[in-house]
């Protein structure tokens, strides 16, 4: 477990991520991070947009169902 301290940054509050956490998240300065609530009541910090993941799952379902149609249209 890594303890982070909340700090005042301008008129906002923020946390500074340690170098090893930044490396594990594979992120960089200015890149978006997404904080989502877990079913257990905690939080999850990820560089991947969970809403985009849901949209991609729907797109994959459509591509799977209409595979033959999409194949014909691609010609």
Backbone as XML, in Angstrom:
<?xml version="1.0"?>
<chain id="A" units="angstrom">
  <residue number="1" name="UNK">
    <atom name="N" x="0.850" y="-1.171" z="0.000"/>
    <atom name="CA" x="0.000" y="0.000" z="0.000"/>
    <atom name="C" x="0.893" y="1.231" z="0.000"/>
  </residue>
  <residue number="2" name="UNK">
    <atom name="N" x="0.490" y="2.216" z="-0.774"/>
    <atom name="CA" x="1.234" y="3.462" z="-0.858"/>
    <atom name="C" x="0.368" y="4.568" z="-0.278"/>
  </residue>
  <residue number="3" name="UNK">
    <atom name="N" x="0.912" y="5.306" z="0.670"/>
    <atom name="CA" x="0.181" y="6.416" z="1.274"/>
    <atom name="C" x="0.460" y="7.684" z="0.485"/>
  </residue>
  <residue number="4" name="UNK">
    <atom name="N" x="-0.609" y="8.371" z="0.099"/>
    <atom name="CA" x="-0.504" y="9.633" z="-0.618"/>
    <atom name="C" x="-1.059" y="10.739" z="0.265"/>
  </residue>
  <residue number="5" name="UNK">
    <atom name="N" x="-0.481" y="11.919" z="0.151"/>
    <atom name="CA" x="-0.980" y="13.060" z="0.918"/>
    <atom name="C" x="-1.679" y="14.031" z="-0.027"/>
  </residue>
  <residue number="6" name="UNK">
    <atom name="N" x="-2.801" y="14.557" z="0.432"/>
    <atom name="CA" x="-3.537" y="15.556" z="-0.323"/>
    <atom name="C" x="-2.840" y="16.897" z="-0.081"/>
  </residue>
  <residue number="7" name="UNK">
    <atom name="N" x="-2.573" y="17.604" z="-1.180"/>
    <atom name="CA" x="-1.881" y="18.885" z="-1.091"/>
    <atom name="C" x="-2.664" y="19.952" z="-1.841"/>
  </residue>
  <residue number="8" name="UNK">
    <atom name="N" x="-2.476" y="21.169" z="-1.411"/>
    <atom name="CA" x="-3.108" y="22.298" z="-2.092"/>
    <atom name="C" x="-2.257" y="22.643" z="-3.310"/>
  </residue>
  <residue number="9" name="UNK">
    <atom name="N" x="-2.909" y="22.675" z="-4.482"/>
    <atom name="CA" x="-2.247" y="23.030" z="-5.737"/>
    <atom name="C" x="-3.069" y="24.161" z="-6.341"/>
  </residue>
  <residue number="10" name="UNK">
    <atom name="N" x="-2.597" y="25.386" z="-6.190"/>
    <atom name="CA" x="-3.384" y="26.540" z="-6.625"/>
    <atom name="C" x="-4.633" y="26.641" z="-5.774"/>
  </residue>
  <residue number="11" name="UNK">
    <atom name="N" x="-5.808" y="26.688" z="-6.415"/>
    <atom name="CA" x="-7.083" y="26.733" z="-5.686"/>
    <atom name="C" x="-7.704" y="25.350" z="-5.554"/>
  </residue>
  <residue number="12" name="UNK">
    <atom name="N" x="-6.974" y="24.324" z="-5.951"/>
    <atom name="CA" x="-7.492" y="22.953" z="-5.929"/>
    <atom name="C" x="-6.716" y="22.099" z="-4.945"/>
  </residue>
  <residue number="13" name="UNK">
    <atom name="N" x="-7.171" y="20.873" z="-4.782"/>
    <atom name="CA" x="-6.448" y="19.876" z="-4.002"/>
    <atom name="C" x="-6.003" y="18.777" z="-4.949"/>
  </residue>
  <residue number="14" name="UNK">
    <atom name="N" x="-4.871" y="18.175" z="-4.667"/>
    <atom name="CA" x="-4.378" y="17.111" z="-5.527"/>
    <atom name="C" x="-3.447" y="16.187" z="-4.767"/>
  </residue>
  <residue number="15" name="UNK">
    <atom name="N" x="-3.055" y="15.130" z="-5.424"/>
    <atom name="CA" x="-2.067" y="14.208" z="-4.876"/>
    <atom name="C" x="-0.931" y="14.080" z="-5.881"/>
  </residue>
  <residue number="16" name="UNK">
    <atom name="N" x="0.253" y="13.840" z="-5.379"/>
    <atom name="CA" x="1.417" y="13.623" z="-6.236"/>
    <atom name="C" x="1.673" y="12.123" z="-6.261"/>
  </residue>
  <residue number="17" name="UNK">
    <atom name="N" x="1.731" y="11.570" z="-7.466"/>
    <atom name="CA" x="1.969" y="10.133" z="-7.610"/>
    <atom name="C" x="3.467" y="9.859" z="-7.636"/>
  </residue>
  <residue number="18" name="UNK">
    <atom name="N" x="3.914" y="8.862" z="-6.870"/>
    <atom name="CA" x="5.329" y="8.500" z="-6.904"/>
    <atom name="C" x="5.736" y="7.980" z="-8.288"/>
  </residue>
  <residue number="19" name="UNK">
    <atom name="N" x="7.013" y="8.062" z="-8.565"/>
    <atom name="CA" x="7.566" y="7.675" z="-9.864"/>
    <atom name="C" x="7.205" y="6.230" z="-10.240"/>
  </residue>
  <residue number="20" name="UNK">
    <atom name="N" x="7.272" y="5.309" z="-9.281"/>
    <atom name="CA" x="6.970" y="3.906" z="-9.586"/>
    <atom name="C" x="5.487" y="3.699" z="-9.919"/>
  </residue>
  <residue number="21" name="UNK">
    <atom name="N" x="4.598" y="4.487" z="-9.310"/>
    <atom name="CA" x="3.165" y="4.395" z="-9.623"/>
    <atom name="C" x="2.920" y="4.904" z="-11.039"/>
  </residue>
  <residue number="22" name="UNK">
    <atom name="N" x="3.567" y="6.000" z="-11.399"/>
    <atom name="CA" x="3.443" y="6.548" z="-12.753"/>
    <atom name="C" x="3.921" y="5.527" z="-13.780"/>
  </residue>
  <residue number="23" name="UNK">
    <atom name="N" x="5.001" y="4.838" z="-13.473"/>
    <atom name="CA" x="5.529" y="3.815" z="-14.385"/>
    <atom name="C" x="4.542" y="2.655" z="-14.524"/>
  </residue>
  <residue number="24" name="UNK">
    <atom name="N" x="3.952" y="2.220" z="-13.425"/>
    <atom name="CA" x="2.996" y="1.106" z="-13.485"/>
    <atom name="C" x="1.726" y="1.482" z="-14.227"/>
  </residue>
  <residue number="25" name="UNK">
    <atom name="N" x="1.303" y="2.742" z="-14.108"/>
    <atom name="CA" x="0.117" y="3.212" z="-14.834"/>
    <atom name="C" x="0.434" y="3.517" z="-16.294"/>
  </residue>
  <residue number="26" name="UNK">
    <atom name="N" x="1.709" y="3.517" z="-16.632"/>
    <atom name="CA" x="2.170" y="3.834" z="-17.989"/>
    <atom name="C" x="1.557" y="5.155" z="-18.449"/>
  </residue>
  <residue number="27" name="UNK">
    <atom name="N" x="1.735" y="6.178" z="-17.627"/>
    <atom name="CA" x="1.179" y="7.491" z="-17.923"/>
    <atom name="C" x="2.274" y="8.540" z="-17.931"/>
  </residue>
  <residue number="28" name="UNK">
    <atom name="N" x="1.905" y="9.743" z="-18.276"/>
    <atom name="CA" x="2.881" y="10.826" z="-18.336"/>
    <atom name="C" x="2.198" y="12.146" z="-18.022"/>
  </residue>
  <residue number="29" name="UNK">
    <atom name="N" x="2.966" y="13.203" z="-17.948"/>
    <atom name="CA" x="2.448" y="14.531" z="-17.635"/>
    <atom name="C" x="1.374" y="14.940" z="-18.653"/>
  </residue>
  <residue number="30" name="UNK">
    <atom name="N" x="0.219" y="15.329" z="-18.151"/>
    <atom name="CA" x="-0.877" y="15.789" z="-19.012"/>
    <atom name="C" x="-1.802" y="14.701" z="-19.506"/>
  </residue>
  <residue number="31" name="UNK">
    <atom name="N" x="-1.449" y="13.445" z="-19.305"/>
    <atom name="CA" x="-2.302" y="12.335" z="-19.760"/>
    <atom name="C" x="-3.484" y="12.168" z="-18.807"/>
  </residue>
  <residue number="32" name="UNK">
    <atom name="N" x="-4.648" y="11.777" z="-19.333"/>
    <atom name="CA" x="-5.814" y="11.604" z="-18.455"/>
    <atom name="C" x="-5.723" y="10.313" z="-17.647"/>
  </residue>
  <residue number="33" name="UNK">
    <atom name="N" x="-6.220" y="10.373" z="-16.420"/>
    <atom name="CA" x="-6.399" y="9.200" z="-15.576"/>
    <atom name="C" x="-7.864" y="9.182" z="-15.168"/>
  </residue>
  <residue number="34" name="UNK">
    <atom name="N" x="-8.413" y="8.004" z="-14.946"/>
    <atom name="CA" x="-9.826" y="7.852" z="-14.628"/>
    <atom name="C" x="-9.971" y="7.200" z="-13.255"/>
  </residue>
  <residue number="35" name="UNK">
    <atom name="N" x="-10.744" y="7.844" z="-12.407"/>
    <atom name="CA" x="-11.011" y="7.349" z="-11.064"/>
    <atom name="C" x="-12.441" y="6.854" z="-11.037"/>
  </residue>
  <residue number="36" name="UNK">
    <atom name="N" x="-12.627" y="5.572" z="-10.785"/>
    <atom name="CA" x="-13.983" y="5.015" z="-10.748"/>
    <atom name="C" x="-14.208" y="4.306" z="-9.420"/>
  </residue>
  <residue number="37" name="UNK">
    <atom name="N" x="-15.449" y="4.320" z="-8.996"/>
    <atom name="CA" x="-15.818" y="3.680" z="-7.735"/>
    <atom name="C" x="-16.015" y="2.187" z="-7.976"/>
  </residue>
  <residue number="38" name="UNK">
    <atom name="N" x="-15.508" y="1.374" z="-7.070"/>
    <atom name="CA" x="-15.657" y="-0.077" z="-7.180"/>
    <atom name="C" x="-16.908" y="-0.522" z="-6.424"/>
  </residue>
  <residue number="39" name="UNK">
    <atom name="N" x="-17.424" y="-1.706" z="-6.746"/>
    <atom name="CA" x="-18.611" y="-2.210" z="-6.033"/>
    <atom name="C" x="-18.385" y="-2.364" z="-4.528"/>
  </residue>
  <residue number="40" name="UNK">
    <atom name="N" x="-17.127" y="-2.551" z="-4.129"/>
    <atom name="CA" x="-16.812" y="-2.733" z="-2.709"/>
    <atom name="C" x="-16.784" y="-1.408" z="-1.952"/>
  </residue>
  <residue number="41" name="UNK">
    <atom name="N" x="-16.922" y="-0.279" z="-2.668"/>
    <atom name="CA" x="-16.910" y="1.020" z="-2.011"/>
    <atom name="C" x="-15.571" y="1.737" z="-2.101"/>
  </residue>
  <residue number="42" name="UNK">
    <atom name="N" x="-14.587" y="1.111" z="-2.712"/>
    <atom name="CA" x="-13.284" y="1.744" z="-2.883"/>
    <atom name="C" x="-13.212" y="2.476" z="-4.211"/>
  </residue>
  <residue number="43" name="UNK">
    <atom name="N" x="-11.999" y="2.817" z="-4.607"/>
    <atom name="CA" x="-11.786" y="3.516" z="-5.866"/>
    <atom name="C" x="-10.703" y="2.829" z="-6.675"/>
  </residue>
  <residue number="44" name="UNK">
    <atom name="N" x="-10.792" y="2.991" z="-7.972"/>
    <atom name="CA" x="-9.815" y="2.401" z="-8.895"/>
    <atom name="C" x="-9.292" y="3.521" z="-9.794"/>
  </residue>
  <residue number="45" name="UNK">
    <atom name="N" x="-7.973" y="3.653" z="-9.882"/>
    <atom name="CA" x="-7.331" y="4.654" z="-10.722"/>
    <atom name="C" x="-6.718" y="3.941" z="-11.907"/>
  </residue>
  <residue number="46" name="UNK">
    <atom name="N" x="-7.101" y="4.353" z="-13.108"/>
    <atom name="CA" x="-6.634" y="3.672" z="-14.307"/>
    <atom name="C" x="-6.427" y="4.666" z="-15.445"/>
  </residue>
  <residue number="47" name="UNK">
    <atom name="N" x="-5.492" y="4.376" z="-16.351"/>
    <atom name="CA" x="-5.320" y="5.241" z="-17.512"/>
    <atom name="C" x="-6.332" y="4.944" z="-18.617"/>
  </residue>
  <residue number="48" name="UNK">
    <atom name="N" x="-7.158" y="3.920" z="-18.426"/>
    <atom name="CA" x="-8.106" y="3.509" z="-19.448"/>
    <atom name="C" x="-9.511" y="3.986" z="-19.094"/>
  </residue>
  <residue number="49" name="UNK">
    <atom name="N" x="-10.202" y="4.543" z="-20.064"/>
    <atom name="CA" x="-11.542" y="5.066" z="-19.866"/>
    <atom name="C" x="-12.535" y="3.909" z="-19.812"/>
  </residue>
  <residue number="50" name="UNK">
    <atom name="N" x="-13.176" y="3.666" z="-18.653"/>
    <atom name="CA" x="-14.126" y="2.550" z="-18.549"/>
    <atom name="C" x="-15.321" y="2.702" z="-19.495"/>
  </residue>
  <residue number="51" name="UNK">
    <atom name="N" x="-15.738" y="3.926" z="-19.790"/>
    <atom name="CA" x="-16.849" y="4.140" z="-20.721"/>
    <atom name="C" x="-16.453" y="3.727" z="-22.133"/>
  </residue>
  <residue number="52" name="UNK">
    <atom name="N" x="-15.224" y="4.001" z="-22.518"/>
    <atom name="CA" x="-14.732" y="3.592" z="-23.834"/>
    <atom name="C" x="-14.708" y="2.069" z="-23.921"/>
  </residue>
  <residue number="53" name="UNK">
    <atom name="N" x="-14.318" y="1.427" z="-22.831"/>
    <atom name="CA" x="-14.285" y="-0.035" z="-22.794"/>
    <atom name="C" x="-15.687" y="-0.614" z="-23.026"/>
  </residue>
  <residue number="54" name="UNK">
    <atom name="N" x="-16.713" y="0.001" z="-22.432"/>
    <atom name="CA" x="-18.092" y="-0.458" z="-22.628"/>
    <atom name="C" x="-18.516" y="-0.269" z="-24.082"/>
  </residue>
  <residue number="55" name="UNK">
    <atom name="N" x="-18.150" y="0.876" z="-24.662"/>
    <atom name="CA" x="-18.501" y="1.145" z="-26.055"/>
    <atom name="C" x="-17.822" y="0.153" z="-26.992"/>
  </residue>
  <residue number="56" name="UNK">
    <atom name="N" x="-16.575" y="-0.189" z="-26.709"/>
    <atom name="CA" x="-15.854" y="-1.155" z="-27.539"/>
    <atom name="C" x="-16.478" y="-2.539" z="-27.433"/>
  </residue>
  <residue number="57" name="UNK">
    <atom name="N" x="-16.945" y="-2.908" z="-26.263"/>
    <atom name="CA" x="-17.605" y="-4.209" z="-26.089"/>
    <atom name="C" x="-18.872" y="-4.275" z="-26.947"/>
  </residue>
  <residue number="58" name="UNK">
    <atom name="N" x="-19.629" y="-3.170" z="-26.986"/>
    <atom name="CA" x="-20.832" y="-3.129" z="-27.820"/>
    <atom name="C" x="-20.466" y="-3.196" z="-29.296"/>
  </residue>
  <residue number="59" name="UNK">
    <atom name="N" x="-19.407" y="-2.475" z="-29.687"/>
    <atom name="CA" x="-18.971" y="-2.490" z="-31.089"/>
    <atom name="C" x="-18.519" y="-3.889" z="-31.497"/>
  </residue>
  <residue number="60" name="UNK">
    <atom name="N" x="-17.798" y="-4.574" z="-30.623"/>
    <atom name="CA" x="-17.355" y="-5.939" z="-30.929"/>
    <atom name="C" x="-18.535" y="-6.879" z="-31.074"/>
  </residue>
  <residue number="61" name="UNK">
    <atom name="N" x="-19.573" y="-6.674" z="-30.256"/>
    <atom name="CA" x="-20.782" y="-7.496" z="-30.360"/>
    <atom name="C" x="-21.458" y="-7.283" z="-31.716"/>
  </residue>
  <residue number="62" name="UNK">
    <atom name="N" x="-21.567" y="-6.022" z="-32.130"/>
    <atom name="CA" x="-22.172" y="-5.716" z="-33.433"/>
    <atom name="C" x="-21.343" y="-6.324" z="-34.558"/>
  </residue>
  <residue number="63" name="UNK">
    <atom name="N" x="-20.015" y="-6.189" z="-34.476"/>
    <atom name="CA" x="-19.144" y="-6.745" z="-35.521"/>
    <atom name="C" x="-19.261" y="-8.265" z="-35.582"/>
  </residue>
  <residue number="64" name="UNK">
    <atom name="N" x="-19.424" y="-8.888" z="-34.431"/>
    <atom name="CA" x="-19.556" y="-10.354" z="-34.393"/>
    <atom name="C" x="-20.888" y="-10.782" z="-35.010"/>
  </residue>
  <residue number="65" name="UNK">
    <atom name="N" x="-21.978" y="-10.057" z="-34.668"/>
    <atom name="CA" x="-23.303" y="-10.425" z="-35.179"/>
    <atom name="C" x="-23.446" y="-10.157" z="-36.673"/>
  </residue>
  <residue number="66" name="UNK">
    <atom name="N" x="-22.822" y="-9.098" z="-37.158"/>
    <atom name="CA" x="-22.974" y="-8.714" z="-38.564"/>
    <atom name="C" x="-21.675" y="-8.927" z="-39.346"/>
  </residue>
  <residue number="67" name="UNK">
    <atom name="N" x="-20.933" y="-9.953" z="-38.972"/>
    <atom name="CA" x="-19.637" y="-10.231" z="-39.592"/>
    <atom name="C" x="-19.751" y="-10.396" z="-41.107"/>
  </residue>
  <residue number="68" name="UNK">
    <atom name="N" x="-20.688" y="-11.207" z="-41.549"/>
    <atom name="CA" x="-20.836" y="-11.462" z="-42.985"/>
    <atom name="C" x="-21.226" y="-10.183" z="-43.732"/>
  </residue>
  <residue number="69" name="UNK">
    <atom name="N" x="-22.141" y="-9.428" z="-43.181"/>
    <atom name="CA" x="-22.573" y="-8.168" z="-43.809"/>
    <atom name="C" x="-21.409" y="-7.189" z="-43.908"/>
  </residue>
  <residue number="70" name="UNK">
    <atom name="N" x="-20.648" y="-7.051" z="-42.840"/>
    <atom name="CA" x="-19.508" y="-6.136" z="-42.851"/>
    <atom name="C" x="-18.442" y="-6.591" z="-43.830"/>
  </residue>
  <residue number="71" name="UNK">
    <atom name="N" x="-18.281" y="-7.898" z="-43.954"/>
    <atom name="CA" x="-17.303" y="-8.447" z="-44.900"/>
    <atom name="C" x="-17.701" y="-8.084" z="-46.343"/>
  </residue>
  <residue number="72" name="UNK">
    <atom name="N" x="-18.977" y="-8.205" z="-46.672"/>
    <atom name="CA" x="-19.465" y="-7.848" z="-48.014"/>
    <atom name="C" x="-19.307" y="-6.356" z="-48.263"/>
  </residue>
  <residue number="73" name="UNK">
    <atom name="N" x="-19.628" y="-5.543" z="-47.277"/>
    <atom name="CA" x="-19.522" y="-4.092" z="-47.417"/>
    <atom name="C" x="-18.066" y="-3.631" z="-47.566"/>
  </residue>
  <residue number="74" name="UNK">
    <atom name="N" x="-17.141" y="-4.399" z="-47.037"/>
    <atom name="CA" x="-15.716" y="-4.016" z="-47.100"/>
    <atom name="C" x="-15.125" y="-4.213" z="-48.486"/>
  </residue>
  <residue number="75" name="UNK">
    <atom name="N" x="-15.821" y="-4.948" z="-49.355"/>
    <atom name="CA" x="-15.298" y="-5.222" z="-50.702"/>
    <atom name="C" x="-15.421" y="-4.031" z="-51.604"/>
  </residue>
</chain>
